[in-house]
Amino acid sequence: MEKDVHGKEVRISTGIPGLDKLMQGGYIKNDVYLVTGGTGTGKTIFCSQFLWDGLQKGEKGIFFSLEELPQDVVHDAENFGWDFQKYIDKKMFLIEYQDPFEMADITTLVKEKIDKFGAKRVVVDSTSIFGMVFKDEHELRRRLYELIKTLKKTDTAVLMTAEITEDSKALSRFGVEEFVVDGVIVLRYVSLGNVSNRTIEIRKMRRTSHNSGVHEIEFNRNGISIPKQ
């Protein structure tokens, strides 16, 4: 684990206004975090904002997509004023799409791409796709375990997404990710009558004191933010 001159873990900003202060300054470098939630809760936007924040700080990023095509990722980001294409042209950002039915060894691919590109921030979206490819539960869990363990050995901060149903009590689709990763962030879409809110909860962070409450999040033209408490 990398530490600064004061012997403290090196922190990586989340890129989400209001979130860093809830977790002692951000993510820990070399750690892997699971961003989980139902459809429409903002998982991909959340992760894209993390990558965009890094680009503004001169940190290379890679978005490994198992769902959206690269042009869709770029287009969606433009809605928030994030010009990913400019950084792709500068060789600072890479969107690596992998067809889930052709990913014979995604762990090796991811490791090689990170090392060669020199990325400091990485997103893998989404681990839920593994269930479409690996029908054997034991094999599926083994593959996920290998991927997460390998990512933790890279010189990066990593976010992985997982989709769950809104009424699920589990934190991931396959029940293995949350035990291997270093932190879990849960996004929810809550409806009460005619009022709908999106919320965020930090369920787990190793080596870090964190706020364990549920906080409302806002979506605006600049992305996601947590209102001042």
Secondary structure, DSSP 8 states (H G I E B T S, - for coil): --B-TTS-B-EE--SSTTTGGGGTTSEETT-EEEEEE-TTS-HHHHHHHHHHHHHHTT--EEEEESSS-HHHHHHHHHTTT--HHHHHHTTSEEEEE--GGG-S-HHHHHHHHHHHHT-SEEEEE-GGGHHHH--SHHHHHHHHHHHHHHHTTSSSEEEEEEE--TT--SSSSSSSHHHHSSEEEEEEEEEETTEEEEEEEEEEETT-----SEEEEEEETTEEE----
